[in-house]
Amino acid sequence: MGETFGVLLAIVSSSLGGTAAAITRYLSGDADPLTLAILRWGIGFACVLPIALVLRARWPRGSDVVGIAVLGLCFYGLFFILYNLAISYTTAARASLALSTLPLQTMVVGGVLRVEPLTARKSAGVGIAILGVFAALASGLSAAPPGAWRGELIMTGAVLCMAFYNVWSRPFIARSSALGFLALGMGAGAAALIVVGLVTGRLAVLEDFGTSQWIAGIYLGIFGGALAFILWVLALERTTPTRVASTMTVNPVAAALLAGVLVGEPITPNLVIGLVAVFAGIWIATTEARPGIG
């Protein structure tokens, strides 16, 4: 039940991440990738820290503090600058499609680091889920903006950062707590981004934000930042990195659905078929019996 609940948490987190991709695309014309990362994680950290303090989260100690801070700098800093840059080149749905390679990259990283063994069932489930994503978005691929391949290439490369984050997170979380781990890592990333933003003067762009941009930015920080990643680390605490990562295939579907609302893109039969394949793949990848369980 604990692992199933972890997967459900990850599905909700990935869905929120998909909506955040659509919001990021909406804001990309008004702010650069660095400013968007500052907005997302500055607001996100402002939400996560008081929650961790009120709930008396167990904080990392000793050398774990340095390790988690470095992990946070790489993930909340480097990864999300590349993430925002990728979305500025292509559509939210296509960028999220590239992001859905996360399960494959997490499986490879986990296998190479001998953290999680690869199995035929797990590989098949992730493959079916990713094929479901392609089916869901196939009808819109021909309408991609010029040069969209740059965004998808950047996103695919950036996903490697998140794969290592997934695999390396669990031991740190086990020695402290999900919220303590999240607050420290997110805080380190947000602090570094804000310092760079102040030095480069990028934060000045926020002065020109109107009401709609601020509403979108606050949503990005609260739901796409704080809530999505509280759920993500809680999921990593309860189940394996690959099982959590397999839910990322929900991300592009959520992005496409919100993009349909924002810009009037139709919900096609391909999308419905893709949704079925996505959830079938997640079920296959996450219901494999553990050794010794009859």
Summary of the structure (lengths in Angstrom):
residues: 294
radius of gyration: 18.2
end to end distance: 15.8
largest distance: 61.2
contacts: 1104
relative contact order: 0.24
helix: 83%
strand: 0%
